[in-house]
Amino acid sequence: MEKLRHPQSNKKCCLQFAVCNAGGGFAYVGAMHDSFPHALTLSKKGWNAFALIYRPGAQTACEDLARALTFIFEHAKELGVSTIDYSLWGGSAGGRMAAYLGTYGAAAFGGENIPKPAAVIMQYTGHSEYSKMDPPTYACVGEMDGIVNWKIMQSRLEGMSRLGIATEFHHYPGLPHGFGLGRGTVAEGWIDEAIAFWEKQMK
């Protein structure tokens, strides 16, 4: 299947997809703030996008993401999506989900053995683990985040970069946790940078 770098350049191609995962401390799913707007923006920019409503709990959330990815891969033709070079997105708890699935794969959480994502896009999470298995990662966080210290995310991406993994990191002065799309703030436009990062990882 032909891959598509510029969504509007060839209407006949199946487009790559993104799965957006909201935060909520694994106690609830803040989709109205942290994944529906992201998926809608991605869709308006020409990409396929899904927003996952998952069960509370870190393990069950990752299992649900693995099931969702398996479903998309198994029904790709019906859904009209390309399974090549997909991306995983998430904020806060959702960022951890994206990172875990990106590192360990869907099979580690009960899904099928499917390819890892071309890119992981993370917002405001304190996820610090990394290894050479991690996919390319874009991350952004506010410097006034009362839940996450932005330097944790910075340290993680610096470590990944030293392993030869493509990364991009942004921290924004004055922004708290959960700035979403960042409209009207110093973070406005971050999602365009994240999409560009994802596109660069497409083979």
PyMOL commands that place a pseudoatom at each C-alpha (Angstrom):
pseudoatom trace, name=CA, resn=MET, resi=1, chain=A, elem=C, hetatm=0, pos=[0.000, 0.000, 0.000]
pseudoatom trace, name=CA, resn=GLU, resi=2, chain=A, elem=C, hetatm=0, pos=[1.382, 3.394, -0.925]
pseudoatom trace, name=CA, resn=LYS, resi=3, chain=A, elem=C, hetatm=0, pos=[2.182, 5.596, 2.040]
pseudoatom trace, name=CA, resn=LEU, resi=4, chain=A, elem=C, hetatm=0, pos=[1.113, 9.204, 2.133]
pseudoatom trace, name=CA, resn=ARG, resi=5, chain=A, elem=C, hetatm=0, pos=[3.299, 12.010, 3.459]
pseudoatom trace, name=CA, resn=HIS, resi=6, chain=A, elem=C, hetatm=0, pos=[0.998, 14.880, 2.536]
pseudoatom trace, name=CA, resn=PRO, resi=7, chain=A, elem=C, hetatm=0, pos=[-2.652, 14.009, 3.188]
pseudoatom trace, name=CA, resn=GLN, resi=8, chain=A, elem=C, hetatm=0, pos=[-4.127, 16.254, 0.527]
pseudoatom trace, name=CA, resn=SER, resi=9, chain=A, elem=C, hetatm=0, pos=[-1.765, 15.215, -2.261]
pseudoatom trace, name=CA, resn=ASN, resi=10, chain=A, elem=C, hetatm=0, pos=[-3.521, 11.996, -3.302]
pseudoatom trace, name=CA, resn=LYS, resi=11, chain=A, elem=C, hetatm=0, pos=[-7.161, 11.444, -2.405]
pseudoatom trace, name=CA, resn=LYS, resi=12, chain=A, elem=C, hetatm=0, pos=[-7.034, 7.775, -3.456]
pseudoatom trace, name=CA, resn=CYS, resi=13, chain=A, elem=C, hetatm=0, pos=[-4.552, 6.743, -0.780]
pseudoatom trace, name=CA, resn=CYS, resi=14, chain=A, elem=C, hetatm=0, pos=[-5.563, 5.318, 2.552]
pseudoatom trace, name=CA, resn=LEU, resi=15, chain=A, elem=C, hetatm=0, pos=[-4.359, 7.704, 5.215]
pseudoatom trace, name=CA, resn=GLN, resi=16, chain=A, elem=C, hetatm=0, pos=[-2.298, 6.823, 8.251]
pseudoatom trace, name=CA, resn=PHE, resi=17, chain=A, elem=C, hetatm=0, pos=[-4.086, 6.937, 11.581]
pseudoatom trace, name=CA, resn=ALA, resi=18, chain=A, elem=C, hetatm=0, pos=[-3.497, 8.289, 15.059]
pseudoatom trace, name=CA, resn=VAL, resi=19, chain=A, elem=C, hetatm=0, pos=[-4.994, 7.053, 18.326]
pseudoatom trace, name=CA, resn=CYS, resi=20, chain=A, elem=C, hetatm=0, pos=[-5.479, 9.799, 20.935]
pseudoatom trace, name=CA, resn=ASN, resi=21, chain=A, elem=C, hetatm=0, pos=[-5.572, 8.897, 24.626]
pseudoatom trace, name=CA, resn=ALA, resi=22, chain=A, elem=C, hetatm=0, pos=[-6.869, 11.328, 27.217]
pseudoatom trace, name=CA, resn=GLY, resi=23, chain=A, elem=C, hetatm=0, pos=[-5.537, 11.887, 30.697]
pseudoatom trace, name=CA, resn=GLY, resi=24, chain=A, elem=C, hetatm=0, pos=[-7.402, 11.478, 33.961]
pseudoatom trace, name=CA, resn=GLY, resi=25, chain=A, elem=C, hetatm=0, pos=[-4.967, 9.839, 36.350]
pseudoatom trace, name=CA, resn=PHE, resi=26, chain=A, elem=C, hetatm=0, pos=[-6.292, 6.419, 35.284]
pseudoatom trace, name=CA, resn=ALA, resi=27, chain=A, elem=C, hetatm=0, pos=[-9.360, 7.247, 37.396]
pseudoatom trace, name=CA, resn=TYR, resi=28, chain=A, elem=C, hetatm=0, pos=[-11.464, 8.722, 34.583]
pseudoatom trace, name=CA, resn=VAL, resi=29, chain=A, elem=C, hetatm=0, pos=[-11.096, 9.593, 30.882]
pseudoatom trace, name=CA, resn=GLY, resi=30, chain=A, elem=C, hetatm=0, pos=[-10.913, 13.329, 30.199]
pseudoatom trace, name=CA, resn=ALA, resi=31, chain=A, elem=C, hetatm=0, pos=[-11.798, 12.923, 26.547]
pseudoatom trace, name=CA, resn=MET, resi=32, chain=A, elem=C, hetatm=0, pos=[-13.687, 16.198, 26.137]
pseudoatom trace, name=CA, resn=HIS, resi=33, chain=A, elem=C, hetatm=0, pos=[-10.512, 18.064, 26.991]
pseudoatom trace, name=CA, resn=ASP, resi=34, chain=A, elem=C, hetatm=0, pos=[-7.640, 15.774, 26.165]
pseudoatom trace, name=CA, resn=SER, resi=35, chain=A, elem=C, hetatm=0, pos=[-8.407, 13.521, 23.190]
pseudoatom trace, name=CA, resn=PHE, resi=36, chain=A, elem=C, hetatm=0, pos=[-11.588, 14.505, 21.318]
pseudoatom trace, name=CA, resn=PRO, resi=37, chain=A, elem=C, hetatm=0, pos=[-10.155, 17.950, 20.398]
pseudoatom trace, name=CA, resn=HIS, resi=38, chain=A, elem=C, hetatm=0, pos=[-6.866, 16.389, 19.315]
pseudoatom trace, name=CA, resn=ALA, resi=39, chain=A, elem=C, hetatm=0, pos=[-8.567, 13.763, 17.156]
pseudoatom trace, name=CA, resn=LEU, resi=40, chain=A, elem=C, hetatm=0, pos=[-10.821, 16.391, 15.589]
pseudoatom trace, name=CA, resn=THR, resi=41, chain=A, elem=C, hetatm=0, pos=[-7.850, 18.620, 14.795]
pseudoatom trace, name=CA, resn=LEU, resi=42, chain=A, elem=C, hetatm=0, pos=[-5.938, 15.732, 13.235]
pseudoatom trace, name=CA, resn=SER, resi=43, chain=A, elem=C, hetatm=0, pos=[-8.989, 14.831, 11.175]
pseudoatom trace, name=CA, resn=LYS, resi=44, chain=A, elem=C, hetatm=0, pos=[-9.382, 18.391, 9.929]
pseudoatom trace, name=CA, resn=LYS, resi=45, chain=A, elem=C, hetatm=0, pos=[-5.740, 18.324, 8.862]
pseudoatom trace, name=CA, resn=GLY, resi=46, chain=A, elem=C, hetatm=0, pos=[-6.366, 15.247, 6.738]
pseudoatom trace, name=CA, resn=TRP, resi=47, chain=A, elem=C, hetatm=0, pos=[-5.385, 12.333, 8.956]
pseudoatom trace, name=CA, resn=ASN, resi=48, chain=A, elem=C, hetatm=0, pos=[-7.484, 9.504, 10.341]
pseudoatom trace, name=CA, resn=ALA, resi=49, chain=A, elem=C, hetatm=0, pos=[-7.844, 9.812, 14.103]
pseudoatom trace, name=CA, resn=PHE, resi=50, chain=A, elem=C, hetatm=0, pos=[-9.446, 7.769, 16.857]
pseudoatom trace, name=CA, resn=ALA, resi=51, chain=A, elem=C, hetatm=0, pos=[-10.114, 8.827, 20.456]
pseudoatom trace, name=CA, resn=LEU, resi=52, chain=A, elem=C, hetatm=0, pos=[-10.014, 5.902, 22.875]
pseudoatom trace, name=CA, resn=ILE, resi=53, chain=A, elem=C, hetatm=0, pos=[-12.432, 5.600, 25.800]
pseudoatom trace, name=CA, resn=TYR, resi=54, chain=A, elem=C, hetatm=0, pos=[-10.678, 3.144, 28.086]
pseudoatom trace, name=CA, resn=ARG, resi=55, chain=A, elem=C, hetatm=0, pos=[-11.333, 1.525, 31.437]
pseudoatom trace, name=CA, resn=PRO, resi=56, chain=A, elem=C, hetatm=0, pos=[-9.789, 3.151, 34.526]
pseudoatom trace, name=CA, resn=GLY, resi=57, chain=A, elem=C, hetatm=0, pos=[-6.553, 1.645, 35.803]
pseudoatom trace, name=CA, resn=ALA, resi=58, chain=A, elem=C, hetatm=0, pos=[-3.118, 1.696, 34.188]
pseudoatom trace, name=CA, resn=GLN, resi=59, chain=A, elem=C, hetatm=0, pos=[-3.111, -1.980, 33.227]
pseudoatom trace, name=CA, resn=THR, resi=60, chain=A, elem=C, hetatm=0, pos=[-6.675, -2.065, 31.897]
pseudoatom trace, name=CA, resn=ALA, resi=61, chain=A, elem=C, hetatm=0, pos=[-6.131, 1.207, 30.016]
pseudoatom trace, name=CA, resn=CYS, resi=62, chain=A, elem=C, hetatm=0, pos=[-3.108, -0.235, 28.215]
pseudoatom trace, name=CA, resn=GLU, resi=63, chain=A, elem=C, hetatm=0, pos=[-5.024, -3.453, 27.516]
pseudoatom trace, name=CA, resn=ASP, resi=64, chain=A, elem=C, hetatm=0, pos=[-7.841, -1.427, 25.972]
pseudoatom trace, name=CA, resn=LEU, resi=65, chain=A, elem=C, hetatm=0, pos=[-5.394, 0.489, 23.789]
pseudoatom trace, name=CA, resn=ALA, resi=66, chain=A, elem=C, hetatm=0, pos=[-3.878, -2.812, 22.663]
pseudoatom trace, name=CA, resn=ARG, resi=67, chain=A, elem=C, hetatm=0, pos=[-7.352, -4.116, 21.807]
pseudoatom trace, name=CA, resn=ALA, resi=68, chain=A, elem=C, hetatm=0, pos=[-8.173, -0.935, 19.914]
pseudoatom trace, name=CA, resn=LEU, resi=69, chain=A, elem=C, hetatm=0, pos=[-4.992, -1.162, 17.857]
pseudoatom trace, name=CA, resn=THR, resi=70, chain=A, elem=C, hetatm=0, pos=[-5.654, -4.814, 17.105]
pseudoatom trace, name=CA, resn=PHE, resi=71, chain=A, elem=C, hetatm=0, pos=[-9.171, -3.954, 15.966]
pseudoatom trace, name=CA, resn=ILE, resi=72, chain=A, elem=C, hetatm=0, pos=[-7.938, -1.176, 13.692]
pseudoatom trace, name=CA, resn=PHE, resi=73, chain=A, elem=C, hetatm=0, pos=[-5.324, -3.441, 12.118]
pseudoatom trace, name=CA, resn=GLU, resi=74, chain=A, elem=C, hetatm=0, pos=[-7.827, -6.257, 11.618]
pseudoatom trace, name=CA, resn=HIS, resi=75, chain=A, elem=C, hetatm=0, pos=[-10.438, -3.920, 10.114]
pseudoatom trace, name=CA, resn=ALA, resi=76, chain=A, elem=C, hetatm=0, pos=[-8.133, -1.522, 8.285]
pseudoatom trace, name=CA, resn=LYS, resi=77, chain=A, elem=C, hetatm=0, pos=[-9.711, -2.107, 4.878]
pseudoatom trace, name=CA, resn=GLU, resi=78, chain=A, elem=C, hetatm=0, pos=[-13.212, -1.610, 6.258]
pseudoatom trace, name=CA, resn=LEU, resi=79, chain=A, elem=C, hetatm=0, pos=[-12.127, 1.536, 8.098]
pseudoatom trace, name=CA, resn=GLY, resi=80, chain=A, elem=C, hetatm=0, pos=[-10.226, 2.834, 5.088]
pseudoatom trace, name=CA, resn=VAL, resi=81, chain=A, elem=C, hetatm=0, pos=[-6.977, 3.432, 6.974]
pseudoatom trace, name=CA, resn=SER, resi=82, chain=A, elem=C, hetatm=0, pos=[-3.352, 2.606, 6.359]
pseudoatom trace, name=CA, resn=THR, resi=83, chain=A, elem=C, hetatm=0, pos=[-1.652, 0.647, 9.131]
pseudoatom trace, name=CA, resn=ILE, resi=84, chain=A, elem=C, hetatm=0, pos=[1.781, 1.843, 8.046]
pseudoatom trace, name=CA, resn=ASP, resi=85, chain=A, elem=C, hetatm=0, pos=[3.449, 4.521, 10.154]
pseudoatom trace, name=CA, resn=TYR, resi=86, chain=A, elem=C, hetatm=0, pos=[0.572, 5.113, 12.575]
pseudoatom trace, name=CA, resn=SER, resi=87, chain=A, elem=C, hetatm=0, pos=[1.073, 7.251, 15.678]
pseudoatom trace, name=CA, resn=LEU, resi=88, chain=A, elem=C, hetatm=0, pos=[0.022, 7.148, 19.324]
pseudoatom trace, name=CA, resn=TRP, resi=89, chain=A, elem=C, hetatm=0, pos=[-0.926, 10.349, 21.144]
pseudoatom trace, name=CA, resn=GLY, resi=90, chain=A, elem=C, hetatm=0, pos=[-1.632, 11.045, 24.788]
pseudoatom trace, name=CA, resn=GLY, resi=91, chain=A, elem=C, hetatm=0, pos=[-1.693, 13.606, 27.549]
pseudoatom trace, name=CA, resn=SER, resi=92, chain=A, elem=C, hetatm=0, pos=[-0.836, 12.886, 31.181]
pseudoatom trace, name=CA, resn=ALA, resi=93, chain=A, elem=C, hetatm=0, pos=[-2.023, 9.312, 31.882]
pseudoatom trace, name=CA, resn=GLY, resi=94, chain=A, elem=C, hetatm=0, pos=[-2.759, 8.953, 28.173]
pseudoatom trace, name=CA, resn=GLY, resi=95, chain=A, elem=C, hetatm=0, pos=[0.852, 9.878, 27.457]
pseudoatom trace, name=CA, resn=ARG, resi=96, chain=A, elem=C, hetatm=0, pos=[1.993, 6.999, 29.630]
pseudoatom trace, name=CA, resn=MET, resi=97, chain=A, elem=C, hetatm=0, pos=[-0.304, 4.662, 27.704]
pseudoatom trace, name=CA, resn=ALA, resi=98, chain=A, elem=C, hetatm=0, pos=[1.146, 5.812, 24.396]
pseudoatom trace, name=CA, resn=ALA, resi=99, chain=A, elem=C, hetatm=0, pos=[4.671, 5.359, 25.730]
pseudoatom trace, name=CA, resn=TYR, resi=100, chain=A, elem=C, hetatm=0, pos=[4.025, 1.887, 27.162]
pseudoatom trace, name=CA, resn=LEU, resi=101, chain=A, elem=C, hetatm=0, pos=[2.423, 0.590, 23.965]
pseudoatom trace, name=CA, resn=GLY, resi=102, chain=A, elem=C, hetatm=0, pos=[5.123, 2.267, 21.905]
pseudoatom trace, name=CA, resn=THR, resi=103, chain=A, elem=C, hetatm=0, pos=[7.861, 0.564, 23.893]
pseudoatom trace, name=CA, resn=TYR, resi=104, chain=A, elem=C, hetatm=0, pos=[6.432, -2.881, 24.553]
pseudoatom trace, name=CA, resn=GLY, resi=105, chain=A, elem=C, hetatm=0, pos=[3.922, -3.314, 21.729]
pseudoatom trace, name=CA, resn=ALA, resi=106, chain=A, elem=C, hetatm=0, pos=[0.276, -4.358, 21.733]
pseudoatom trace, name=CA, resn=ALA, resi=107, chain=A, elem=C, hetatm=0, pos=[1.075, -8.043, 22.285]
pseudoatom trace, name=CA, resn=ALA, resi=108, chain=A, elem=C, hetatm=0, pos=[2.514, -7.255, 25.717]
pseudoatom trace, name=CA, resn=PHE, resi=109, chain=A, elem=C, hetatm=0, pos=[-0.951, -6.071, 26.778]
pseudoatom trace, name=CA, resn=GLY, resi=110, chain=A, elem=C, hetatm=0, pos=[-3.056, -8.834, 25.254]
pseudoatom trace, name=CA, resn=GLY, resi=111, chain=A, elem=C, hetatm=0, pos=[-3.284, -7.550, 21.680]
pseudoatom trace, name=CA, resn=GLU, resi=112, chain=A, elem=C, hetatm=0, pos=[-1.907, -9.038, 18.506]
pseudoatom trace, name=CA, resn=ASN, resi=113, chain=A, elem=C, hetatm=0, pos=[1.727, -8.829, 17.461]
pseudoatom trace, name=CA, resn=ILE, resi=114, chain=A, elem=C, hetatm=0, pos=[1.472, -5.717, 15.326]
pseudoatom trace, name=CA, resn=PRO, resi=115, chain=A, elem=C, hetatm=0, pos=[4.142, -3.185, 14.309]
pseudoatom trace, name=CA, resn=LYS, resi=116, chain=A, elem=C, hetatm=0, pos=[5.055, -0.458, 16.734]
pseudoatom trace, name=CA, resn=PRO, resi=117, chain=A, elem=C, hetatm=0, pos=[4.064, 3.139, 15.932]
pseudoatom trace, name=CA, resn=ALA, resi=118, chain=A, elem=C, hetatm=0, pos=[6.176, 5.418, 13.779]
pseudoatom trace, name=CA, resn=ALA, resi=119, chain=A, elem=C, hetatm=0, pos=[5.901, 8.075, 16.489]
pseudoatom trace, name=CA, resn=VAL, resi=120, chain=A, elem=C, hetatm=0, pos=[4.615, 8.694, 19.997]
pseudoatom trace, name=CA, resn=ILE, resi=121, chain=A, elem=C, hetatm=0, pos=[3.286, 12.166, 20.830]
pseudoatom trace, name=CA, resn=MET, resi=122, chain=A, elem=C, hetatm=0, pos=[3.181, 12.941, 24.568]
pseudoatom trace, name=CA, resn=GLN, resi=123, chain=A, elem=C, hetatm=0, pos=[1.953, 15.874, 26.631]
pseudoatom trace, name=CA, resn=TYR, resi=124, chain=A, elem=C, hetatm=0, pos=[2.545, 16.645, 30.302]
pseudoatom trace, name=CA, resn=THR, resi=125, chain=A, elem=C, hetatm=0, pos=[3.435, 13.302, 31.824]
pseudoatom trace, name=CA, resn=GLY, resi=126, chain=A, elem=C, hetatm=0, pos=[6.057, 12.257, 34.342]
pseudoatom trace, name=CA, resn=HIS, resi=127, chain=A, elem=C, hetatm=0, pos=[6.857, 9.039, 32.496]
pseudoatom trace, name=CA, resn=SER, resi=128, chain=A, elem=C, hetatm=0, pos=[10.605, 8.588, 32.942]
pseudoatom trace, name=CA, resn=GLU, resi=129, chain=A, elem=C, hetatm=0, pos=[11.368, 5.070, 31.674]
pseudoatom trace, name=CA, resn=TYR, resi=130, chain=A, elem=C, hetatm=0, pos=[13.104, 4.681, 28.338]
pseudoatom trace, name=CA, resn=SER, resi=131, chain=A, elem=C, hetatm=0, pos=[15.102, 2.127, 26.372]
pseudoatom trace, name=CA, resn=LYS, resi=132, chain=A, elem=C, hetatm=0, pos=[16.458, 1.511, 22.899]
pseudoatom trace, name=CA, resn=MET, resi=133, chain=A, elem=C, hetatm=0, pos=[13.089, -0.077, 22.045]
pseudoatom trace, name=CA, resn=ASP, resi=134, chain=A, elem=C, hetatm=0, pos=[11.264, 3.254, 22.230]
pseudoatom trace, name=CA, resn=PRO, resi=135, chain=A, elem=C, hetatm=0, pos=[9.889, 4.746, 19.003]
pseudoatom trace, name=CA, resn=PRO, resi=136, chain=A, elem=C, hetatm=0, pos=[10.580, 8.354, 17.958]
pseudoatom trace, name=CA, resn=THR, resi=137, chain=A, elem=C, hetatm=0, pos=[8.924, 10.646, 20.482]
pseudoatom trace, name=CA, resn=TYR, resi=138, chain=A, elem=C, hetatm=0, pos=[7.663, 14.232, 20.528]
pseudoatom trace, name=CA, resn=ALA, resi=139, chain=A, elem=C, hetatm=0, pos=[6.863, 15.687, 23.950]
pseudoatom trace, name=CA, resn=CYS, resi=140, chain=A, elem=C, hetatm=0, pos=[5.693, 18.988, 25.374]
pseudoatom trace, name=CA, resn=VAL, resi=141, chain=A, elem=C, hetatm=0, pos=[4.886, 20.238, 28.888]
pseudoatom trace, name=CA, resn=GLY, resi=142, chain=A, elem=C, hetatm=0, pos=[4.274, 23.466, 30.797]
pseudoatom trace, name=CA, resn=GLU, resi=143, chain=A, elem=C, hetatm=0, pos=[6.916, 24.776, 33.162]
pseudoatom trace, name=CA, resn=MET, resi=144, chain=A, elem=C, hetatm=0, pos=[4.267, 25.581, 35.784]
pseudoatom trace, name=CA, resn=ASP, resi=145, chain=A, elem=C, hetatm=0, pos=[2.790, 22.090, 35.782]
pseudoatom trace, name=CA, resn=GLY, resi=146, chain=A, elem=C, hetatm=0, pos=[1.846, 21.303, 39.373]
pseudoatom trace, name=CA, resn=ILE, resi=147, chain=A, elem=C, hetatm=0, pos=[1.559, 17.578, 38.677]
pseudoatom trace, name=CA, resn=VAL, resi=148, chain=A, elem=C, hetatm=0, pos=[4.553, 16.901, 36.451]
pseudoatom trace, name=CA, resn=ASN, resi=149, chain=A, elem=C, hetatm=0, pos=[8.039, 18.368, 36.688]
pseudoatom trace, name=CA, resn=TRP, resi=150, chain=A, elem=C, hetatm=0, pos=[8.893, 19.304, 33.100]
pseudoatom trace, name=CA, resn=LYS, resi=151, chain=A, elem=C, hetatm=0, pos=[12.532, 18.353, 33.662]
pseudoatom trace, name=CA, resn=ILE, resi=152, chain=A, elem=C, hetatm=0, pos=[11.520, 14.685, 34.029]
pseudoatom trace, name=CA, resn=MET, resi=153, chain=A, elem=C, hetatm=0, pos=[10.230, 14.681, 30.477]
pseudoatom trace, name=CA, resn=GLN, resi=154, chain=A, elem=C, hetatm=0, pos=[13.262, 16.611, 29.278]
pseudoatom trace, name=CA, resn=SER, resi=155, chain=A, elem=C, hetatm=0, pos=[15.621, 14.093, 30.916]
pseudoatom trace, name=CA, resn=ARG, resi=156, chain=A, elem=C, hetatm=0, pos=[13.790, 11.170, 29.343]
pseudoatom trace, name=CA, resn=LEU, resi=157, chain=A, elem=C, hetatm=0, pos=[13.986, 12.564, 25.825]
pseudoatom trace, name=CA, resn=GLU, resi=158, chain=A, elem=C, hetatm=0, pos=[17.630, 13.525, 26.244]
pseudoatom trace, name=CA, resn=GLY, resi=159, chain=A, elem=C, hetatm=0, pos=[18.345, 9.934, 27.254]
pseudoatom trace, name=CA, resn=MET, resi=160, chain=A, elem=C, hetatm=0, pos=[16.448, 8.610, 24.259]
pseudoatom trace, name=CA, resn=SER, resi=161, chain=A, elem=C, hetatm=0, pos=[18.362, 10.967, 21.966]
pseudoatom trace, name=CA, resn=ARG, resi=162, chain=A, elem=C, hetatm=0, pos=[21.632, 9.586, 23.286]
pseudoatom trace, name=CA, resn=LEU, resi=163, chain=A, elem=C, hetatm=0, pos=[20.421, 6.147, 22.198]
pseudoatom trace, name=CA, resn=GLY, resi=164, chain=A, elem=C, hetatm=0, pos=[19.931, 7.452, 18.655]
pseudoatom trace, name=CA, resn=ILE, resi=165, chain=A, elem=C, hetatm=0, pos=[16.135, 7.766, 18.875]
pseudoatom trace, name=CA, resn=ALA, resi=166, chain=A, elem=C, hetatm=0, pos=[14.576, 10.766, 17.141]
pseudoatom trace, name=CA, resn=THR, resi=167, chain=A, elem=C, hetatm=0, pos=[13.035, 13.150, 19.674]
pseudoatom trace, name=CA, resn=GLU, resi=168, chain=A, elem=C, hetatm=0, pos=[11.631, 16.655, 19.917]
pseudoatom trace, name=CA, resn=PHE, resi=169, chain=A, elem=C, hetatm=0, pos=[10.905, 18.407, 23.202]
pseudoatom trace, name=CA, resn=HIS, resi=170, chain=A, elem=C, hetatm=0, pos=[9.192, 21.691, 24.082]
pseudoatom trace, name=CA, resn=HIS, resi=171, chain=A, elem=C, hetatm=0, pos=[8.547, 23.312, 27.478]
pseudoatom trace, name=CA, resn=TYR, resi=172, chain=A, elem=C, hetatm=0, pos=[6.393, 26.377, 27.846]
pseudoatom trace, name=CA, resn=PRO, resi=173, chain=A, elem=C, hetatm=0, pos=[6.831, 29.078, 30.502]
pseudoatom trace, name=CA, resn=GLY, resi=174, chain=A, elem=C, hetatm=0, pos=[3.817, 29.810, 32.650]
pseudoatom trace, name=CA, resn=LEU, resi=175, chain=A, elem=C, hetatm=0, pos=[1.677, 26.902, 31.473]
pseudoatom trace, name=CA, resn=PRO, resi=176, chain=A, elem=C, hetatm=0, pos=[0.061, 24.499, 33.968]
pseudoatom trace, name=CA, resn=HIS, resi=177, chain=A, elem=C, hetatm=0, pos=[-0.963, 20.874, 33.567]
pseudoatom trace, name=CA, resn=GLY, resi=178, chain=A, elem=C, hetatm=0, pos=[-3.572, 19.991, 30.954]
pseudoatom trace, name=CA, resn=PHE, resi=179, chain=A, elem=C, hetatm=0, pos=[-3.266, 22.812, 28.425]
pseudoatom trace, name=CA, resn=GLY, resi=180, chain=A, elem=C, hetatm=0, pos=[-4.756, 20.619, 25.693]
pseudoatom trace, name=CA, resn=LEU, resi=181, chain=A, elem=C, hetatm=0, pos=[-4.451, 22.167, 22.245]
pseudoatom trace, name=CA, resn=GLY, resi=182, chain=A, elem=C, hetatm=0, pos=[-2.921, 25.250, 23.822]
pseudoatom trace, name=CA, resn=ARG, resi=183, chain=A, elem=C, hetatm=0, pos=[-5.074, 27.728, 21.939]
pseudoatom trace, name=CA, resn=GLY, resi=184, chain=A, elem=C, hetatm=0, pos=[-4.494, 31.285, 23.072]
pseudoatom trace, name=CA, resn=THR, resi=185, chain=A, elem=C, hetatm=0, pos=[-1.344, 30.305, 24.985]
pseudoatom trace, name=CA, resn=VAL, resi=186, chain=A, elem=C, hetatm=0, pos=[2.386, 30.193, 24.307]
pseudoatom trace, name=CA, resn=ALA, resi=187, chain=A, elem=C, hetatm=0, pos=[1.890, 26.545, 23.300]
pseudoatom trace, name=CA, resn=GLU, resi=188, chain=A, elem=C, hetatm=0, pos=[-0.474, 27.358, 20.440]
pseudoatom trace, name=CA, resn=GLY, resi=189, chain=A, elem=C, hetatm=0, pos=[0.613, 25.524, 17.318]
pseudoatom trace, name=CA, resn=TRP, resi=190, chain=A, elem=C, hetatm=0, pos=[2.320, 22.665, 19.130]
pseudoatom trace, name=CA, resn=ILE, resi=191, chain=A, elem=C, hetatm=0, pos=[0.051, 20.154, 17.417]
pseudoatom trace, name=CA, resn=ASP, resi=192, chain=A, elem=C, hetatm=0, pos=[1.291, 21.292, 14.010]
pseudoatom trace, name=CA, resn=GLU, resi=193, chain=A, elem=C, hetatm=0, pos=[4.864, 20.716, 15.181]
pseudoatom trace, name=CA, resn=ALA, resi=194, chain=A, elem=C, hetatm=0, pos=[3.867, 17.275, 16.464]
pseudoatom trace, name=CA, resn=ILE, resi=195, chain=A, elem=C, hetatm=0, pos=[2.234, 16.343, 13.153]
pseudoatom trace, name=CA, resn=ALA, resi=196, chain=A, elem=C, hetatm=0, pos=[5.358, 17.494, 11.292]
pseudoatom trace, name=CA, resn=PHE, resi=197, chain=A, elem=C, hetatm=0, pos=[7.472, 15.328, 13.617]
pseudoatom trace, name=CA, resn=TRP, resi=198, chain=A, elem=C, hetatm=0, pos=[5.236, 12.322, 12.912]
pseudoatom trace, name=CA, resn=GLU, resi=199, chain=A, elem=C, hetatm=0, pos=[5.480, 12.920, 9.161]
pseudoatom trace, name=CA, resn=LYS, resi=200, chain=A, elem=C, hetatm=0, pos=[9.286, 12.997, 9.361]
pseudoatom trace, name=CA, resn=GLN, resi=201, chain=A, elem=C, hetatm=0, pos=[9.265, 9.473, 10.828]
pseudoatom trace, name=CA, resn=MET, resi=202, chain=A, elem=C, hetatm=0, pos=[7.324, 8.044, 7.908]
pseudoatom trace, name=CA, resn=LYS, resi=203, chain=A, elem=C, hetatm=0, pos=[9.637, 5.827, 5.879]
for i in range(1, 203): cmd.bond("trace and resi %d" % i, "trace and resi %d" % (i + 1))
show_as sticks, trace
zoom trace
